[in-house]
Amino acid sequence: MAKRKDLKSIVSDTCADLVAEVVAISLYEGQANHDNALNIISSILKMRNDYVKRISHPEPGMEPKVYFKKITESFMAEVSEIADHISNLHA
């Protein structure tokens, strides 16, 4: 299992990359998708804050290995969903 610090770093770096992608697309697409881009960035920041809190304060009574595996799978699913939204922003 990775250290909590490492997991937080992975979450933060992934979210920063997603935000950078949205900003780049919104700069090239112009004003047409500006509101959608802001909504996606907002959801990325909320997701980041949620996962950092969940990593910092694990659920009591749950085995840590299972808990962090569940968090990792959930995070990857949300990243995939946001990546889909970003690709739709392109269209």
PDB file as gemmi writes it, atoms N, CA and C in Angstrom:
CRYST1    1.000    1.000    1.000  90.00  90.00  90.00 P 1                      
ATOM      1  N   MET A   1       0.844  -1.182   0.000  1.00  0.00           N  
ATOM      2  CA  MET A   1       0.000   0.000   0.000  1.00  0.00           C  
ATOM      3  C   MET A   1       0.891   1.248   0.000  1.00  0.00           C  
ATOM      4  N   ALA A   2       0.542   2.195  -0.786  1.00  0.00           N  
ATOM      5  CA  ALA A   2       1.284   3.447  -0.852  1.00  0.00           C  
ATOM      6  C   ALA A   2       1.020   4.272   0.406  1.00  0.00           C  
ATOM      7  N   LYS A   3       1.934   5.145   0.694  1.00  0.00           N  
ATOM      8  CA  LYS A   3       1.759   6.019   1.843  1.00  0.00           C  
ATOM      9  C   LYS A   3       0.656   7.024   1.544  1.00  0.00           C  
ATOM     10  N   ARG A   4       0.041   7.505   2.598  1.00  0.00           N  
ATOM     11  CA  ARG A   4      -1.028   8.506   2.427  1.00  0.00           C  
ATOM     12  C   ARG A   4      -0.524   9.726   1.676  1.00  0.00           C  
ATOM     13  N   LYS A   5       0.687  10.138   2.008  1.00  0.00           N  
ATOM     14  CA  LYS A   5       1.280  11.302   1.347  1.00  0.00           C  
ATOM     15  C   LYS A   5       1.389  11.063  -0.158  1.00  0.00           C  
ATOM     16  N   ASP A   6       1.795   9.852  -0.538  1.00  0.00           N  
ATOM     17  CA  ASP A   6       1.921   9.522  -1.953  1.00  0.00           C  
ATOM     18  C   ASP A   6       0.562   9.507  -2.638  1.00  0.00           C  
ATOM     19  N   LEU A   7      -0.458   8.955  -1.956  1.00  0.00           N  
ATOM     20  CA  LEU A   7      -1.802   8.931  -2.539  1.00  0.00           C  
ATOM     21  C   LEU A   7      -2.345  10.345  -2.736  1.00  0.00           C  
ATOM     22  N   LYS A   8      -2.121  11.197  -1.754  1.00  0.00           N  
ATOM     23  CA  LYS A   8      -2.564  12.592  -1.876  1.00  0.00           C  
ATOM     24  C   LYS A   8      -1.857  13.272  -3.047  1.00  0.00           C  
ATOM     25  N   SER A   9      -0.584  12.992  -3.204  1.00  0.00           N  
ATOM     26  CA  SER A   9       0.182  13.572  -4.298  1.00  0.00           C  
ATOM     27  C   SER A   9      -0.347  13.095  -5.645  1.00  0.00           C  
ATOM     28  N   ILE A  10      -0.667  11.818  -5.748  1.00  0.00           N  
ATOM     29  CA  ILE A  10      -1.210  11.271  -6.993  1.00  0.00           C  
ATOM     30  C   ILE A  10      -2.543  11.929  -7.324  1.00  0.00           C  
ATOM     31  N   VAL A  11      -3.403  12.070  -6.319  1.00  0.00           N  
ATOM     32  CA  VAL A  11      -4.713  12.699  -6.523  1.00  0.00           C  
ATOM     33  C   VAL A  11      -4.533  14.143  -6.976  1.00  0.00           C  
ATOM     34  N   SER A  12      -3.689  14.883  -6.292  1.00  0.00           N  
ATOM     35  CA  SER A  12      -3.476  16.293  -6.633  1.00  0.00           C  
ATOM     36  C   SER A  12      -2.871  16.458  -8.022  1.00  0.00           C  
ATOM     37  N   ASP A  13      -1.879  15.630  -8.349  1.00  0.00           N  
ATOM     38  CA  ASP A  13      -1.237  15.732  -9.660  1.00  0.00           C  
ATOM     39  C   ASP A  13      -2.201  15.374 -10.793  1.00  0.00           C  
ATOM     40  N   THR A  14      -2.996  14.339 -10.585  1.00  0.00           N  
ATOM     41  CA  THR A  14      -3.970  13.934 -11.600  1.00  0.00           C  
ATOM     42  C   THR A  14      -4.996  15.030 -11.825  1.00  0.00           C  
ATOM     43  N   CYS A  15      -5.475  15.614 -10.739  1.00  0.00           N  
ATOM     44  CA  CYS A  15      -6.463  16.689 -10.860  1.00  0.00           C  
ATOM     45  C   CYS A  15      -5.859  17.920 -11.528  1.00  0.00           C  
ATOM     46  N   ALA A  16      -4.616  18.216 -11.212  1.00  0.00           N  
ATOM     47  CA  ALA A  16      -3.941  19.358 -11.858  1.00  0.00           C  
ATOM     48  C   ALA A  16      -3.807  19.124 -13.360  1.00  0.00           C  
ATOM     49  N   ASP A  17      -3.497  17.897 -13.751  1.00  0.00           N  
ATOM     50  CA  ASP A  17      -3.406  17.580 -15.175  1.00  0.00           C  
ATOM     51  C   ASP A  17      -4.756  17.723 -15.868  1.00  0.00           C  
ATOM     52  N   LEU A  18      -5.821  17.290 -15.189  1.00  0.00           N  
ATOM     53  CA  LEU A  18      -7.168  17.416 -15.763  1.00  0.00           C  
ATOM     54  C   LEU A  18      -7.551  18.885 -15.939  1.00  0.00           C  
ATOM     55  N   VAL A  19      -7.252  19.702 -14.929  1.00  0.00           N  
ATOM     56  CA  VAL A  19      -7.566  21.137 -15.011  1.00  0.00           C  
ATOM     57  C   VAL A  19      -6.770  21.774 -16.148  1.00  0.00           C  
ATOM     58  N   ALA A  20      -5.501  21.413 -16.272  1.00  0.00           N  
ATOM     59  CA  ALA A  20      -4.676  21.972 -17.356  1.00  0.00           C  
ATOM     60  C   ALA A  20      -5.248  21.604 -18.718  1.00  0.00           C  
ATOM     61  N   GLU A  21      -5.738  20.388 -18.850  1.00  0.00           N  
ATOM     62  CA  GLU A  21      -6.339  19.953 -20.125  1.00  0.00           C  
ATOM     63  C   GLU A  21      -7.591  20.776 -20.440  1.00  0.00           C  
ATOM     64  N   VAL A  22      -8.419  21.002 -19.425  1.00  0.00           N  
ATOM     65  CA  VAL A  22      -9.647  21.793 -19.633  1.00  0.00           C  
ATOM     66  C   VAL A  22      -9.295  23.228 -20.023  1.00  0.00           C  
ATOM     67  N   VAL A  23      -8.322  23.801 -19.345  1.00  0.00           N  
ATOM     68  CA  VAL A  23      -7.914  25.175 -19.655  1.00  0.00           C  
ATOM     69  C   VAL A  23      -7.376  25.265 -21.084  1.00  0.00           C  
ATOM     70  N   ALA A  24      -6.560  24.306 -21.465  1.00  0.00           N  
ATOM     71  CA  ALA A  24      -6.012  24.316 -22.825  1.00  0.00           C  
ATOM     72  C   ALA A  24      -7.123  24.213 -23.867  1.00  0.00           C  
ATOM     73  N   ILE A  25      -8.052  23.322 -23.657  1.00  0.00           N  
ATOM     74  CA  ILE A  25      -9.156  23.167 -24.605  1.00  0.00           C  
ATOM     75  C   ILE A  25     -10.003  24.425 -24.656  1.00  0.00           C  
ATOM     76  N   SER A  26     -10.281  25.020 -23.495  1.00  0.00           N  
ATOM     77  CA  SER A  26     -11.132  26.214 -23.480  1.00  0.00           C  
ATOM     78  C   SER A  26     -10.442  27.391 -24.165  1.00  0.00           C  
ATOM     79  N   LEU A  27      -9.122  27.456 -24.110  1.00  0.00           N  
ATOM     80  CA  LEU A  27      -8.408  28.532 -24.793  1.00  0.00           C  
ATOM     81  C   LEU A  27      -8.486  28.378 -26.311  1.00  0.00           C  
ATOM     82  N   TYR A  28      -8.448  27.147 -26.773  1.00  0.00           N  
ATOM     83  CA  TYR A  28      -8.498  26.906 -28.214  1.00  0.00           C  
ATOM     84  C   TYR A  28      -9.915  26.921 -28.762  1.00  0.00           C  
ATOM     85  N   GLU A  29     -10.880  26.588 -27.946  1.00  0.00           N  
ATOM     86  CA  GLU A  29     -12.270  26.525 -28.408  1.00  0.00           C  
ATOM     87  C   GLU A  29     -12.964  27.886 -28.361  1.00  0.00           C  
ATOM     88  N   GLY A  30     -12.499  28.788 -27.555  1.00  0.00           N  
ATOM     89  CA  GLY A  30     -13.119  30.104 -27.467  1.00  0.00           C  
ATOM     90  C   GLY A  30     -14.220  30.152 -26.418  1.00  0.00           C  
ATOM     91  N   GLN A  31     -15.083  31.133 -26.532  1.00  0.00           N  
ATOM     92  CA  GLN A  31     -16.123  31.382 -25.536  1.00  0.00           C  
ATOM     93  C   GLN A  31     -17.279  30.381 -25.572  1.00  0.00           C  
ATOM     94  N   ALA A  32     -17.412  29.627 -26.613  1.00  0.00           N  
ATOM     95  CA  ALA A  32     -18.569  28.745 -26.779  1.00  0.00           C  
ATOM     96  C   ALA A  32     -18.698  27.752 -25.629  1.00  0.00           C  
ATOM     97  N   ASN A  33     -17.610  27.217 -25.134  1.00  0.00           N  
ATOM     98  CA  ASN A  33     -17.653  26.211 -24.083  1.00  0.00           C  
ATOM     99  C   ASN A  33     -17.117  26.719 -22.745  1.00  0.00           C  
ATOM    100  N   HIS A  34     -17.089  28.017 -22.573  1.00  0.00           N  
ATOM    101  CA  HIS A  34     -16.513  28.609 -21.363  1.00  0.00           C  
ATOM    102  C   HIS A  34     -17.248  28.160 -20.103  1.00  0.00           C  
ATOM    103  N   ASP A  35     -18.565  28.198 -20.114  1.00  0.00           N  
ATOM    104  CA  ASP A  35     -19.344  27.802 -18.934  1.00  0.00           C  
ATOM    105  C   ASP A  35     -19.169  26.315 -18.634  1.00  0.00           C  
ATOM    106  N   ASN A  36     -19.156  25.499 -19.668  1.00  0.00           N  
ATOM    107  CA  ASN A  36     -18.938  24.065 -19.460  1.00  0.00           C  
ATOM    108  C   ASN A  36     -17.550  23.806 -18.884  1.00  0.00           C  
ATOM    109  N   ALA A  37     -16.562  24.532 -19.360  1.00  0.00           N  
ATOM    110  CA  ALA A  37     -15.203  24.366 -18.855  1.00  0.00           C  
ATOM    111  C   ALA A  37     -15.125  24.739 -17.380  1.00  0.00           C  
ATOM    112  N   LEU A  38     -15.779  25.816 -17.003  1.00  0.00           N  
ATOM    113  CA  LEU A  38     -15.792  26.217 -15.590  1.00  0.00           C  
ATOM    114  C   LEU A  38     -16.483  25.179 -14.719  1.00  0.00           C  
ATOM    115  N   ASN A  39     -17.555  24.602 -15.214  1.00  0.00           N  
ATOM    116  CA  ASN A  39     -18.255  23.563 -14.453  1.00  0.00           C  
ATOM    117  C   ASN A  39     -17.377  22.327 -14.279  1.00  0.00           C  
ATOM    118  N   ILE A  40     -16.655  21.960 -15.312  1.00  0.00           N  
ATOM    119  CA  ILE A  40     -15.768  20.796 -15.223  1.00  0.00           C  
ATOM    120  C   ILE A  40     -14.631  21.073 -14.243  1.00  0.00           C  
ATOM    121  N   ILE A  41     -14.053  22.258 -14.299  1.00  0.00           N  
ATOM    122  CA  ILE A  41     -12.980  22.609 -13.368  1.00  0.00           C  
ATOM    123  C   ILE A  41     -13.497  22.594 -11.937  1.00  0.00           C  
ATOM    124  N   SER A  42     -14.678  23.109 -11.728  1.00  0.00           N  
ATOM    125  CA  SER A  42     -15.280  23.093 -10.396  1.00  0.00           C  
ATOM    126  C   SER A  42     -15.469  21.666  -9.884  1.00  0.00           C  
ATOM    127  N   SER A  43     -15.942  20.783 -10.738  1.00  0.00           N  
ATOM    128  CA  SER A  43     -16.134  19.394 -10.311  1.00  0.00           C  
ATOM    129  C   SER A  43     -14.804  18.703 -10.033  1.00  0.00           C  
ATOM    130  N   ILE A  44     -13.761  19.045 -10.783  1.00  0.00           N  
ATOM    131  CA  ILE A  44     -12.436  18.471 -10.534  1.00  0.00           C  
ATOM    132  C   ILE A  44     -11.916  18.919  -9.171  1.00  0.00           C  
ATOM    133  N   LEU A  45     -12.074  20.190  -8.856  1.00  0.00           N  
ATOM    134  CA  LEU A  45     -11.591  20.700  -7.573  1.00  0.00           C  
ATOM    135  C   LEU A  45     -12.366  20.099  -6.398  1.00  0.00           C  
ATOM    136  N   LYS A  46     -13.668  19.936  -6.563  1.00  0.00           N  
ATOM    137  CA  LYS A  46     -14.462  19.294  -5.510  1.00  0.00           C  
ATOM    138  C   LYS A  46     -14.027  17.848  -5.321  1.00  0.00           C  
ATOM    139  N   MET A  47     -13.777  17.153  -6.428  1.00  0.00           N  
ATOM    140  CA  MET A  47     -13.329  15.768  -6.360  1.00  0.00           C  
ATOM    141  C   MET A  47     -11.986  15.685  -5.645  1.00  0.00           C  
ATOM    142  N   ARG A  48     -11.078  16.569  -5.981  1.00  0.00           N  
ATOM    143  CA  ARG A  48      -9.757  16.562  -5.349  1.00  0.00           C  
ATOM    144  C   ARG A  48      -9.875  16.752  -3.844  1.00  0.00           C  
ATOM    145  N   ASN A  49     -10.633  17.749  -3.434  1.00  0.00           N  
ATOM    146  CA  ASN A  49     -10.793  18.016  -2.006  1.00  0.00           C  
ATOM    147  C   ASN A  49     -11.436  16.833  -1.284  1.00  0.00           C  
ATOM    148  N   ASP A  50     -12.424  16.228  -1.907  1.00  0.00           N  
ATOM    149  CA  ASP A  50     -13.112  15.085  -1.304  1.00  0.00           C  
ATOM    150  C   ASP A  50     -12.152  13.919  -1.089  1.00  0.00           C  
ATOM    151  N   TYR A  51     -11.373  13.589  -2.103  1.00  0.00           N  
ATOM    152  CA  TYR A  51     -10.466  12.443  -1.986  1.00  0.00           C  
ATOM    153  C   TYR A  51      -9.313  12.702  -1.032  1.00  0.00           C  
ATOM    154  N   VAL A  52      -8.812  13.912  -0.978  1.00  0.00           N  
ATOM    155  CA  VAL A  52      -7.745  14.220  -0.023  1.00  0.00           C  
ATOM    156  C   VAL A  52      -8.278  14.084   1.406  1.00  0.00           C  
ATOM    157  N   LYS A  53      -9.499  14.550   1.642  1.00  0.00           N  
ATOM    158  CA  LYS A  53     -10.102  14.390   2.972  1.00  0.00           C  
ATOM    159  C   LYS A  53     -10.316  12.925   3.310  1.00  0.00           C  
ATOM    160  N   ARG A  54     -10.786  12.154   2.341  1.00  0.00           N  
ATOM    161  CA  ARG A  54     -11.037  10.738   2.583  1.00  0.00           C  
ATOM    162  C   ARG A  54      -9.745   9.969   2.832  1.00  0.00           C  
ATOM    163  N   ILE A  55      -8.668  10.375   2.189  1.00  0.00           N  
ATOM    164  CA  ILE A  55      -7.380   9.728   2.430  1.00  0.00           C  
ATOM    165  C   ILE A  55      -6.858  10.101   3.822  1.00  0.00           C  
ATOM    166  N   SER A  56      -7.049  11.349   4.212  1.00  0.00           N  
ATOM    167  CA  SER A  56      -6.556  11.814   5.507  1.00  0.00           C  
ATOM    168  C   SER A  56      -7.305  11.199   6.681  1.00  0.00           C  
ATOM    169  N   HIS A  57      -8.585  10.960   6.495  1.00  0.00           N  
ATOM    170  CA  HIS A  57      -9.430  10.464   7.584  1.00  0.00           C  
ATOM    171  C   HIS A  57     -10.159   9.208   7.143  1.00  0.00           C  
ATOM    172  N   PRO A  58      -9.486   8.047   7.233  1.00  0.00           N  
ATOM    173  CA  PRO A  58     -10.120   6.804   6.784  1.00  0.00           C  
ATOM    174  C   PRO A  58     -11.329   6.430   7.636  1.00  0.00           C  
ATOM    175  N   GLU A  59     -12.197   5.653   7.027  1.00  0.00           N  
ATOM    176  CA  GLU A  59     -13.403   5.199   7.686  1.00  0.00           C  
ATOM    177  C   GLU A  59     -13.040   4.266   8.840  1.00  0.00           C  
ATOM    178  N   PRO A  60     -13.549   4.527  10.049  1.00  0.00           N  
ATOM    179  CA  PRO A  60     -13.222   3.641  11.166  1.00  0.00           C  
ATOM    180  C   PRO A  60     -13.903   2.277  11.012  1.00  0.00           C  
ATOM    181  N   GLY A  61     -13.219   1.251  11.462  1.00  0.00           N  
ATOM    182  CA  GLY A  61     -13.776  -0.084  11.423  1.00  0.00           C  
ATOM    183  C   GLY A  61     -13.540  -0.823  10.125  1.00  0.00           C  
ATOM    184  N   MET A  62     -12.967  -0.169   9.138  1.00  0.00           N  
ATOM    185  CA  MET A  62     -12.699  -0.812   7.860  1.00  0.00           C  
ATOM    186  C   MET A  62     -11.196  -1.087   7.760  1.00  0.00           C  
ATOM    187  N   GLU A  63     -10.854  -2.243   7.241  1.00  0.00           N  
ATOM    188  CA  GLU A  63      -9.438  -2.586   7.090  1.00  0.00           C  
ATOM    189  C   GLU A  63      -8.786  -1.590   6.127  1.00  0.00           C  
ATOM    190  N   PRO A  64      -7.648  -1.016   6.521  1.00  0.00           N  
ATOM    191  CA  PRO A  64      -7.017   0.025   5.695  1.00  0.00           C  
ATOM    192  C   PRO A  64      -6.735  -0.408   4.260  1.00  0.00           C  
ATOM    193  N   LYS A  65      -6.262  -1.632   4.063  1.00  0.00           N  
ATOM    194  CA  LYS A  65      -5.938  -2.087   2.711  1.00  0.00           C  
ATOM    195  C   LYS A  65      -7.181  -2.079   1.824  1.00  0.00           C  
ATOM    196  N   VAL A  66      -8.298  -2.556   2.351  1.00  0.00           N  
ATOM    197  CA  VAL A  66      -9.558  -2.592   1.609  1.00  0.00           C  
ATOM    198  C   VAL A  66     -10.060  -1.173   1.361  1.00  0.00           C  
ATOM    199  N   TYR A  67      -9.958  -0.324   2.393  1.00  0.00           N  
ATOM    200  CA  TYR A  67     -10.437   1.053   2.293  1.00  0.00           C  
ATOM    201  C   TYR A  67      -9.702   1.815   1.188  1.00  0.00           C  
ATOM    202  N   PHE A  68      -8.376   1.731   1.186  1.00  0.00           N  
ATOM    203  CA  PHE A  68      -7.606   2.489   0.204  1.00  0.00           C  
ATOM    204  C   PHE A  68      -7.742   1.904  -1.192  1.00  0.00           C  
ATOM    205  N   LYS A  69      -7.951   0.612  -1.294  1.00  0.00           N  
ATOM    206  CA  LYS A  69      -8.213   0.014  -2.608  1.00  0.00           C  
ATOM    207  C   LYS A  69      -9.547   0.527  -3.152  1.00  0.00           C  
ATOM    208  N   LYS A  70     -10.549   0.611  -2.273  1.00  0.00           N  
ATOM    209  CA  LYS A  70     -11.873   1.120  -2.656  1.00  0.00           C  
ATOM    210  C   LYS A  70     -11.768   2.587  -3.103  1.00  0.00           C  
ATOM    211  N   ILE A  71     -11.012   3.374  -2.374  1.00  0.00           N  
ATOM    212  CA  ILE A  71     -10.816   4.788  -2.730  1.00  0.00           C  
ATOM    213  C   ILE A  71     -10.130   4.906  -4.090  1.00  0.00           C  
ATOM    214  N   THR A  72      -9.096   4.102  -4.307  1.00  0.00           N  
ATOM    215  CA  THR A  72      -8.358   4.152  -5.567  1.00  0.00           C  
ATOM    216  C   THR A  72      -9.249   3.802  -6.747  1.00  0.00           C  
ATOM    217  N   GLU A  73     -10.049   2.757  -6.613  1.00  0.00           N  
ATOM    218  CA  GLU A  73     -10.952   2.358  -7.695  1.00  0.00           C  
ATOM    219  C   GLU A  73     -11.997   3.428  -7.965  1.00  0.00           C  
ATOM    220  N   SER A  74     -12.531   4.001  -6.893  1.00  0.00           N  
ATOM    221  CA  SER A  74     -13.533   5.054  -7.029  1.00  0.00           C  
ATOM    222  C   SER A  74     -12.937   6.292  -7.709  1.00  0.00           C  
ATOM    223  N   PHE A  75     -11.715   6.642  -7.320  1.00  0.00           N  
ATOM    224  CA  PHE A  75     -11.050   7.807  -7.906  1.00  0.00           C  
ATOM    225  C   PHE A  75     -10.817   7.608  -9.397  1.00  0.00           C  
ATOM    226  N   MET A  76     -10.342   6.427  -9.763  1.00  0.00           N  
ATOM    227  CA  MET A  76     -10.085   6.155 -11.175  1.00  0.00           C  
ATOM    228  C   MET A  76     -11.372   6.194 -11.996  1.00  0.00           C  
ATOM    229  N   ALA A  77     -12.471   5.726 -11.419  1.00  0.00           N  
ATOM    230  CA  ALA A  77     -13.753   5.780 -12.122  1.00  0.00           C  
ATOM    231  C   ALA A  77     -14.187   7.227 -12.343  1.00  0.00           C  
ATOM    232  N   GLU A  78     -14.015   8.077 -11.330  1.00  0.00           N  
ATOM    233  CA  GLU A  78     -14.388   9.484 -11.480  1.00  0.00           C  
ATOM    234  C   GLU A  78     -13.480  10.204 -12.469  1.00  0.00           C  
ATOM    235  N   VAL A  79     -12.200   9.874 -12.462  1.00  0.00           N  
ATOM    236  CA  VAL A  79     -11.265  10.482 -13.427  1.00  0.00           C  
ATOM    237  C   VAL A  79     -11.677  10.109 -14.848  1.00  0.00           C  
ATOM    238  N   SER A  80     -12.054   8.864 -15.034  1.00  0.00           N  
ATOM    239  CA  SER A  80     -12.503   8.412 -16.348  1.00  0.00           C  
ATOM    240  C   SER A  80     -13.759   9.160 -16.787  1.00  0.00           C  
ATOM    241  N   GLU A  81     -14.671   9.365 -15.866  1.00  0.00           N  
ATOM    242  CA  GLU A  81     -15.908  10.090 -16.174  1.00  0.00           C  
ATOM    243  C   GLU A  81     -15.606  11.544 -16.547  1.00  0.00           C  
ATOM    244  N   ILE A  82     -14.714  12.174 -15.802  1.00  0.00           N  
ATOM    245  CA  ILE A  82     -14.360  13.564 -16.099  1.00  0.00           C  
ATOM    246  C   ILE A  82     -13.610  13.646 -17.425  1.00  0.00           C  
ATOM    247  N   ALA A  83     -12.784  12.663 -17.722  1.00  0.00           N  
ATOM    248  CA  ALA A  83     -12.077  12.643 -19.009  1.00  0.00           C  
ATOM    249  C   ALA A  83     -13.082  12.563 -20.153  1.00  0.00           C  
ATOM    250  N   ASP A  84     -14.166  11.820 -19.958  1.00  0.00           N  
ATOM    251  CA  ASP A  84     -15.222  11.768 -20.970  1.00  0.00           C  
ATOM    252  C   ASP A  84     -15.867  13.137 -21.160  1.00  0.00           C  
ATOM    253  N   HIS A  85     -16.110  13.835 -20.059  1.00  0.00           N  
ATOM    254  CA  HIS A  85     -16.684  15.178 -20.145  1.00  0.00           C  
ATOM    255  C   HIS A  85     -15.731  16.126 -20.878  1.00  0.00           C  
ATOM    256  N   ILE A  86     -14.451  15.974 -20.611  1.00  0.00           N  
ATOM    257  CA  ILE A  86     -13.462  16.816 -21.273  1.00  0.00           C  
ATOM    258  C   ILE A  86     -13.435  16.534 -22.778  1.00  0.00           C  
ATOM    259  N   SER A  87     -13.525  15.268 -23.146  1.00  0.00           N  
ATOM    260  CA  SER A  87     -13.521  14.949 -24.574  1.00  0.00           C  
ATOM    261  C   SER A  87     -14.777  15.467 -25.256  1.00  0.00           C  
ATOM    262  N   ASN A  88     -15.906  15.509 -24.535  1.00  0.00           N  
ATOM    263  CA  ASN A  88     -17.134  16.080 -25.084  1.00  0.00           C  
ATOM    264  C   ASN A  88     -17.027  17.598 -25.220  1.00  0.00           C  
ATOM    265  N   LEU A  89     -16.189  18.204 -24.386  1.00  0.00           N  
ATOM    266  CA  LEU A  89     -15.971  19.645 -24.464  1.00  0.00           C  
ATOM    267  C   LEU A  89     -15.282  19.990 -25.773  1.00  0.00           C  
ATOM    268  N   HIS A  90     -14.490  19.092 -26.266  1.00  0.00           N  
ATOM    269  CA  HIS A  90     -13.751  19.258 -27.511  1.00  0.00           C  
ATOM    270  C   HIS A  90     -14.684  19.299 -28.733  1.00  0.00           C  
ATOM    271  N   ALA A  91     -15.754  18.532 -28.657  1.00  0.00           N  
ATOM    272  CA  ALA A  91     -16.649  18.383 -29.815  1.00  0.00           C  
ATOM    273  C   ALA A  91     -17.529  19.582 -30.031  1.00  0.00           C  
TER     274      ALA A  91                                                      
END                                                                             
